[in-house]
Amino acid sequence: CYSEGAGVCCSYSLIQGVRGIGRTASGDGSLYTRPFVESFEETPMLVAVLTYMGYGVLTIFGYLRDYLRHWKIERCYVAREKEEQKDFVPLYQDFENFYTRNLYMRIRDSWNRPICGVPGAKMDLMERTSFDYNLTFEYTGRVVPDVINLGSYNYLGFAENTGPCADSAAEVTMKYGVGVASTRQEIGNLDTHEEMEKLVAKFLGVESAMAFGMGFATNSMNIPALVGKGCLILSDELNHASLVLGARLSGSTIRVFKHNNVQSLEKLLREAIVLGQPRTHRPWKKILIVVEGIYSMEGSIVRLPEVIALKKRYRAYLYLDEAHSIGALGQRGRGVVDYFGLDPCDVDVMMGTFTKSFGAAGGYIAGKRELIEYLRSHSHSAVYATSMSPPVVEQILTSMKCIMGEDGTTIGCERVRQLAESTVYFRKRLRELGFIIYGNNDSPVVPMMLYMPAKIGAFGREMLKRNIGVVVVGFPATPIIESRARFCISAAHTKDILDRALSVISEVGDLLQLKYSRHRIQSPLTRPFDENVYEDVDD
């Protein structure tokens, strides 16, 4: 089921095997000037049944083990309340505690793995082991070298300890030191801070910008400064936790629309305008639409042209979180606005982080000058937070100038192009191998579905045995039957590195039987961007 219009191919339903026909319904293709292809293949019925059965078996054995622990037949290796605190209100809900003891603890070694080097295309990992079923870990003293890194958000490869960025950061450290020890409103406002904010505004094509020391706080502490009681927030159901927290802290009414579904968003907008506030039915003071550029668990890209059209039609405000898309999308690396060729002035609040494409830390808010001046006085992050570290600021300045070509080289442009090519290649090859891949063809965030709980830990361990570090994700970060591995492509990944990774992924996929896709690309020959041909494969 293809929806085409004015050069757009919105591939949301591949024959009968794609989830989300309602969730990501076809929209107005006339608003797009380039192919926009996203796919969410439906979970095969047999896989869904076996996944639920897997959780059922784990739950049964979990209760059995809890019974044995209660009667001290089995030793309990997890944290427990002290005997003298047995009458206290429990710290955790029953299910959370049960899930941690009996499910998460089995595969806890797949997370929080310590590294001891630069998280570039390859990294060094500290080996550890556990003698109490993953309750605690001990380091063996051995370092696992040259592990291919498919987990870091190092989209443009600026996470490095050599080159112009690292050299400039080292020089600035000698001049300014590491910390400022004050807020921007007191004596922590350096000349480099102001230079950086001017460069960010120029990079984005807006009037003004301001920076913050923490990306999470950029959302959670600024949204309450923008909206409050009597305001309405329309939030995508898959928005990041920082956006959700900021919305809750604001005291505004929150309504959630289906992921990337403009029909669902428009329905909420109409209801909000017609019905107004609850009980009083007075008009809302503000209506704020909150979306992300790239959704970090789905690999999908916001349908920004349609969202902007709705925002203009119903006179709402738009808050765009470009944490994962800035630097990683668009011909010039300017993010999702650049990707669609839109006017930055159509986005009221542009947010992004420096932690990913720029290899630094912190975040920014950009937009009209009046907006930024208001936030400087009312944002908790601006008033109370300590200023950004000078070497971090220099890393941002140097990497951003590189992307813009202001360093006199084309290295930045080449990295943006390399990332785009590697992303399309990696996604295409995974689909050819038979894996179920979520998201947009141009998204460097590549979720590969694992489904079954036992395969979460198994995939992470087997990949590490073959010297490849990956991120695996399960409930509650994803729906309970949609566990996945999440690959992040980097411009630092060469074709040889990607081919090596694909070979190992295919090998482990065969070992764990992860090639669930019923839609195999028939021919590897080069075809137009929007003309992939699929064949049904029997389960």
C-alpha positions in Angstrom: 0.0 0.0 0.0 1.9 3.0 -1.3 0.8 6.6 -1.0 2.5 8.8 -3.6 2.3 12.4 -4.4 4.5 15.1 -5.8 7.7 13.0 -5.6 6.9 11.4 -2.2 6.6 7.8 -1.5 5.3 7.2 2.0 5.8 3.4 2.4 4.0 2.7 5.7 2.4 -0.6 4.6 4.3 -3.3 2.7 1.6 -5.6 1.4 0.1 -7.0 4.7 3.1 -7.0 6.9 3.5 -3.5 8.3 2.4 -2.3 11.7 1.0 1.2 12.1 -1.4 1.8 9.2 -3.4 3.8 11.7 -0.4 4.8 13.7 1.5 6.3 10.7 -1.3 6.8 8.2 -0.5 8.4 4.9 -0.7 12.1 4.8 -0.6 15.0 2.4 2.2 14.0 -0.1 2.0 17.4 -1.8 3.9 18.9 1.1 7.0 16.8 0.5 9.7 17.5 -2.0 11.7 14.3 -1.5 11.0 10.6 -0.9 9.9 9.8 2.6 10.0 6.1 3.3 9.2 4.5 6.6 8.3 0.9 7.5 7.1 -0.9 10.6 6.6 -4.5 9.7 4.0 -6.3 11.7 5.1 -8.8 14.4 4.6 -12.3 13.0 1.8 -14.0 14.9 3.9 -17.0 15.8 6.6 -14.8 17.1 4.1 -12.8 19.2 2.6 -15.9 20.7 6.1 -17.4 21.6 7.2 -14.0 23.1 4.1 -14.0 25.4 4.8 -17.6 26.3 8.4 -16.7 27.1 7.3 -14.0 29.5 4.7 -16.4 30.9 7.3 -19.1 31.6 9.7 -16.5 33.2 6.8 -15.3 35.4 5.9 -18.8 36.6 9.4 -19.6 37.5 9.8 -16.2 39.1 7.0 -16.9 41.5 8.3 -20.3 42.2 11.7 -18.9 43.0 10.2 -16.3 45.2 8.4 -19.0 47.1 11.6 -21.0 47.6 13.4 -17.8 48.7 10.6 -17.1 51.2 11.2 -20.5 52.9 15.0 -20.1 52.6 15.2 -23.1 50.3 16.9 -20.9 47.7 19.4 -18.2 48.5 18.3 -14.7 47.6 21.0 -12.8 45.7 19.0 -9.6 45.2 18.6 -6.6 47.6 16.0 -7.1 50.3 14.4 -5.0 53.0 16.0 -5.5 56.4 14.1 -7.4 59.0 13.7 -4.3 61.2 12.1 -2.5 58.2 9.5 -5.1 57.3 6.7 -2.8 58.5 7.9 0.1 56.4 6.1 1.1 53.2 7.9 -0.7 50.4 10.2 1.4 48.2 9.1 -0.4 45.0 5.8 -1.6 43.6 5.3 -5.4 43.6 5.6 -5.8 39.9 8.6 -3.6 39.6 10.4 -5.5 42.3 9.4 -8.8 40.8 10.5 -7.8 37.4 13.9 -6.6 38.6 14.5 -9.8 40.7 13.4 -12.4 38.2 13.7 -11.0 34.7 16.0 -8.0 34.5 18.6 -9.6 36.8 19.1 -12.5 34.3 20.3 -10.2 31.6 21.7 -7.3 33.7 25.2 -7.9 32.3 24.0 -6.5 28.9 23.8 -3.0 30.2 26.2 -0.5 31.9 29.2 -2.0 30.4 32.3 0.2 31.2 34.6 1.4 28.5 38.1 2.8 28.9 38.7 4.7 25.8 37.3 7.1 23.2 33.8 5.9 22.0 34.7 6.2 18.3 34.1 3.7 15.5 36.0 1.2 17.8 36.4 1.3 21.5 38.1 -0.5 24.4 35.9 -2.4 26.9 36.7 -3.4 30.4 36.0 -7.1 31.0 33.9 -7.9 34.0 32.3 -11.0 35.5 29.7 -11.9 38.2 29.7 -14.6 40.8 26.2 -13.8 42.3 24.0 -13.9 39.2 24.5 -10.3 38.1 23.8 -8.7 41.4 27.4 -7.4 41.5 30.3 -7.4 39.0 34.0 -7.7 39.4 36.6 -6.5 36.9 39.1 -9.1 35.7 41.7 -6.5 34.8 41.6 -7.4 31.1 40.7 -4.9 28.4 38.8 -6.0 25.3 40.4 -3.9 22.5 39.0 -2.7 19.2 35.3 -3.5 19.9 33.3 -2.1 16.9 31.0 0.5 18.4 27.4 0.3 17.1 25.9 1.9 20.2 27.2 5.4 20.7 25.4 8.5 19.3 28.6 9.5 17.5 26.8 10.3 14.3 29.4 12.6 12.7 32.4 10.9 14.3 33.5 13.9 16.5 33.9 11.7 19.6 37.7 11.6 19.1 40.8 12.5 21.1 42.9 13.7 18.1 42.3 16.3 15.5 41.3 20.0 15.5 38.5 19.6 18.0 40.6 17.8 20.6 43.5 20.2 20.1 41.4 23.3 20.4 39.7 21.9 23.6 43.1 21.2 25.1 44.3 24.8 24.4 41.1 26.3 25.9 41.5 24.2 29.0 44.9 25.7 29.5 43.5 29.2 29.2 40.1 29.0 31.0 40.4 25.8 33.1 37.9 23.0 33.3 35.0 24.6 35.2 33.5 28.1 35.6 32.2 27.7 39.2 29.3 30.1 38.7 26.0 30.6 36.8 25.7 32.7 33.6 23.7 35.4 35.5 26.6 35.9 38.0 30.2 35.7 36.9 30.1 32.5 34.8 29.3 34.1 31.4 32.4 33.7 29.3 33.1 35.3 25.9 33.2 31.8 24.4 29.6 31.2 25.7 28.3 34.2 23.7 30.3 33.2 20.7 28.9 29.7 20.7 25.3 31.0 21.0 25.7 33.3 18.1 27.2 30.5 16.0 24.3 28.1 16.9 21.8 30.8 15.8 23.7 31.2 12.6 23.9 27.5 12.1 20.2 27.0 12.5 19.2 30.1 10.6 17.3 31.8 13.5 17.5 35.1 15.3 19.0 33.9 18.6 19.9 30.9 20.7 21.0 30.0 24.3 22.9 27.0 25.6 22.5 24.8 28.6 24.9 22.4 30.3 22.6 19.3 30.2 20.5 18.0 27.3 17.9 16.4 29.5 17.4 19.6 31.5 17.1 21.6 28.3 13.7 20.0 27.9 12.6 19.3 31.4 13.4 22.8 32.8 12.4 24.9 29.8 9.0 23.6 28.9 7.7 24.7 32.4 8.9 28.2 31.5 7.0 28.2 28.2 3.6 26.8 29.3 1.6 26.4 32.6 -1.9 26.1 33.9 -4.5 26.9 31.3 -2.3 25.7 28.5 -2.5 22.5 26.5 0.4 20.3 25.4 -0.1 17.9 22.5 2.6 15.3 22.8 3.6 12.5 20.6 3.1 9.2 22.4 6.8 8.2 21.9 8.4 11.5 23.0 11.5 11.3 25.2 11.3 11.1 29.0 12.8 14.6 29.3 9.9 16.0 27.2 7.3 14.0 29.3 8.9 15.2 32.5 8.9 18.8 31.4 5.3 18.6 30.3 4.3 17.2 33.7 6.3 19.8 35.7 4.6 22.6 33.7 1.2 21.9 35.2 -0.4 22.1 31.7 -3.0 19.8 30.5 -1.4 17.0 28.4 -3.0 15.1 25.6 -1.2 12.4 23.6 -1.5 11.7 19.9 -0.5 8.5 18.1 3.1 8.4 17.0 3.7 10.5 13.9 0.0 10.4 13.0 -1.1 13.8 11.8 -4.8 12.7 11.6 -4.7 11.9 15.4 -3.0 15.3 16.0 -5.5 17.2 14.0 -8.4 15.5 15.8 -7.0 16.7 19.1 -6.4 20.2 17.8 -10.0 20.5 16.6 -11.4 19.2 19.9 -9.1 21.6 21.9 -10.4 24.6 19.9 -14.0 23.6 19.9 -14.3 22.4 23.5 -11.7 24.6 25.2 -10.6 23.9 28.8 -12.3 21.3 30.9 -15.4 22.4 32.9 -15.1 26.1 32.1 -14.7 25.6 28.3 -12.7 28.8 28.1 -10.2 29.0 25.2 -6.7 27.6 26.0 -4.1 30.2 26.7 -1.6 28.3 24.5 -1.6 25.1 22.6 1.9 23.6 22.2 2.7 20.7 19.9 5.7 18.8 21.1 7.5 16.4 18.7 11.0 15.0 18.0 13.1 15.1 14.9 14.3 11.5 15.1 12.6 9.2 17.6 15.5 7.3 19.2 13.7 4.0 19.8 11.8 3.8 16.6 14.2 5.3 14.1 11.3 7.3 12.6 11.5 10.9 11.4 8.8 13.4 12.3 6.5 14.3 9.4 7.4 18.0 9.9 5.8 19.5 6.7 2.4 18.2 7.8 2.9 19.2 11.4 3.8 22.7 10.4 0.8 22.9 8.2 -1.5 21.9 11.1 0.3 24.3 13.4 -0.4 27.2 11.0 -3.9 26.2 10.3 -4.9 26.0 14.0 -2.6 28.7 15.3 -0.7 26.5 17.7 2.9 26.7 18.8 5.5 24.0 17.8 8.3 22.7 20.0 10.8 20.6 18.0 13.3 18.4 19.8 16.3 17.8 17.4 18.5 15.9 19.9 19.1 13.1 17.4 18.5 14.8 14.1 20.7 17.9 14.4 23.9 17.2 12.5 22.6 13.8 11.4 20.0 14.9 8.8 19.9 17.3 5.9 22.4 18.0 3.1 24.1 20.6 5.3 23.6 18.7 8.6 21.1 21.3 9.9 18.6 18.7 11.1 15.1 17.8 10.1 14.2 21.3 9.0 17.1 21.2 6.6 16.1 17.6 5.6 12.7 18.7 4.4 13.9 22.1 3.0 11.7 24.1 5.3 11.9 27.6 6.8 13.4 27.5 10.4 11.1 30.4 11.3 8.1 28.1 11.0 9.3 26.3 14.1 8.6 28.3 17.2 11.0 26.6 19.6 14.0 24.7 18.2 15.7 22.4 20.7 18.7 20.2 20.2 21.7 18.7 22.1 25.4 18.8 21.6 25.9 15.4 23.1 25.5 13.4 19.8 26.6 14.8 16.5 29.0 17.3 18.0 30.7 15.0 20.5 30.2 17.4 23.4 27.7 17.9 26.2 24.6 20.1 26.8 21.8 21.4 24.7 20.3 24.5 23.2 17.0 26.4 22.6 16.8 28.6 19.5 14.1 30.8 18.0 13.0 34.4 18.0 15.1 36.9 20.0 12.1 37.7 22.3 11.7 34.0 23.2 15.4 33.6 24.1 15.5 36.8 26.2 12.4 35.5 28.0 14.0 32.2 28.8 17.2 33.8 30.0 15.1 35.3 32.9 12.5 32.6 33.5 14.2 29.2 32.7 15.4 27.3 35.8 18.3 25.9 33.7 19.4 29.4 32.8 19.1 31.0 36.2 20.4 28.2 38.6 22.6 25.9 36.5 26.4 26.3 36.4 27.8 27.5 33.1 29.1 25.0 30.5 32.7 23.9 30.8 35.0 25.9 28.5 36.6 22.9 26.8 33.1 21.6 26.0 32.1 24.9 24.5 35.3 24.8 22.4 34.4 21.3 21.2 31.0 22.6 20.1 32.5 25.7 18.4 35.1 23.7 16.5 32.8 20.8 15.4 30.1 23.2 14.3 32.4 25.4 12.3 33.7 22.2 10.7 30.2 21.2 9.6 29.5 24.7 8.3 32.8 24.7 6.4 34.1 27.8 8.3 37.3 25.9 9.1 38.4 26.2 5.5 37.9 22.4 4.8 35.2 20.2 3.5 35.6 17.6 6.2 32.3 18.4 7.8 30.3 18.2 4.6 32.0 14.9 3.8 31.1 13.5 7.2 27.4 14.5 6.7 27.4 12.8 3.3 29.2 9.7 4.6 26.7 9.3 7.4 23.7 9.5 4.9 25.3 6.9 2.6 26.3 4.5 5.3 22.8 4.8 6.8 21.0 3.8 3.6 23.5 1.0 2.9 23.3 -0.5 6.4 19.5 -0.5 6.5 19.2 -1.9 3.0 21.7 -4.8 3.8 19.9 -5.7 7.1 16.6 -5.9 5.2 18.2 -8.1 2.5 19.4 -10.4 5.3 15.8 -10.9 6.5 15.7 -8.8 9.7 12.8 -6.7 10.7 14.0 -3.1 10.8 11.9 -0.1 12.0 12.0 3.5 11.0 12.9 5.8 8.1 15.4 4.9 5.4 17.4 8.0 6.2 17.5 7.6 10.0 20.9 6.7 11.5 19.1 5.1 14.4 18.4 1.6 13.3 16.2 -0.6 15.5 16.3 -4.3 14.8 13.6 -6.4 16.3 14.5 -9.2 18.8 11.0 -9.7 20.4 11.7 -12.6 22.8 13.1 -11.8 26.3 15.7 -14.6 26.2 17.2 -13.2 23.0 17.8 -9.7 24.5 20.7 -10.9 26.6 21.8 -13.6 24.2 22.2 -11.2 21.3 24.2 -8.7 23.3 26.5 -11.4 24.6 27.0 -13.2 21.3 27.8 -9.9 19.6 30.4 -9.0 22.2 32.0 -12.4 21.9 32.6 -11.4 18.3 34.0 -8.0 19.3 31.0 -5.9 18.4 29.3 -3.7 21.1 25.6 -3.2 20.6 22.7 -1.7 22.7 19.8 -4.0 23.4 16.5 -2.6 24.7 13.5 -4.2 26.3 10.5 -3.5 28.5 9.7 -1.0 30.0 11.6 1.2 27.5 9.7 -0.6 24.7 6.4 -2.4 24.5 6.6 -5.8 26.2 6.7 -7.8 23.0 8.9 -5.4 21.0 12.4 -5.9 22.4 15.1 -4.8 20.0 18.7 -4.0 19.3 19.4 -0.4 18.4 22.3 0.4 16.1 23.6 3.9 15.7 25.5 4.6 12.5 28.4 6.9 12.5 30.3 8.8 9.8 33.4 7.2 11.4 32.2 3.7 10.3 34.0 2.7 7.2 32.5 0.3 4.7 34.8 -2.5 5.9 33.6 -1.9 9.5 29.9 -2.0 8.4 30.5 -5.1 6.3 32.2 -6.8 9.2 29.3 -5.9 11.5 26.7 -7.0 9.0 28.5 -10.4 8.7 28.5 -10.9 12.4 24.9 -9.7 12.8 23.8 -12.2 10.1 25.8 -15.0 11.8 24.3 -14.3 15.2 20.9 -13.8 13.6 21.1 -17.3 12.2 22.2 -18.7 15.6 19.3 -17.0 17.5 16.8 -17.3 14.6 16.2 -13.5 14.4 15.4 -13.2 10.7 11.7 -12.8 11.1 10.9 -10.7 8.1 8.4 -12.0 5.6 9.4 -9.4 3.0 12.7 -10.1 1.4 14.2 -7.7 -1.2 14.4 -9.8 -4.3 17.4 -8.4 -6.1 20.5 -6.5 -4.8 20.7 -4.6 -8.1 20.6 -0.8 -7.8 17.0 0.5 -8.1 15.3 3.9 -7.7 15.0 5.0 -4.1 11.3 4.3 -3.9 10.9 1.1 -5.9 12.0 -1.7 -3.5 10.3 -5.0 -4.4 9.4 -7.5 -1.8 8.4 -11.2 -1.8 6.5 -13.0 0.9 8.5 -15.7 2.7 6.8 -18.5 4.6 7.4 -18.5 8.3 
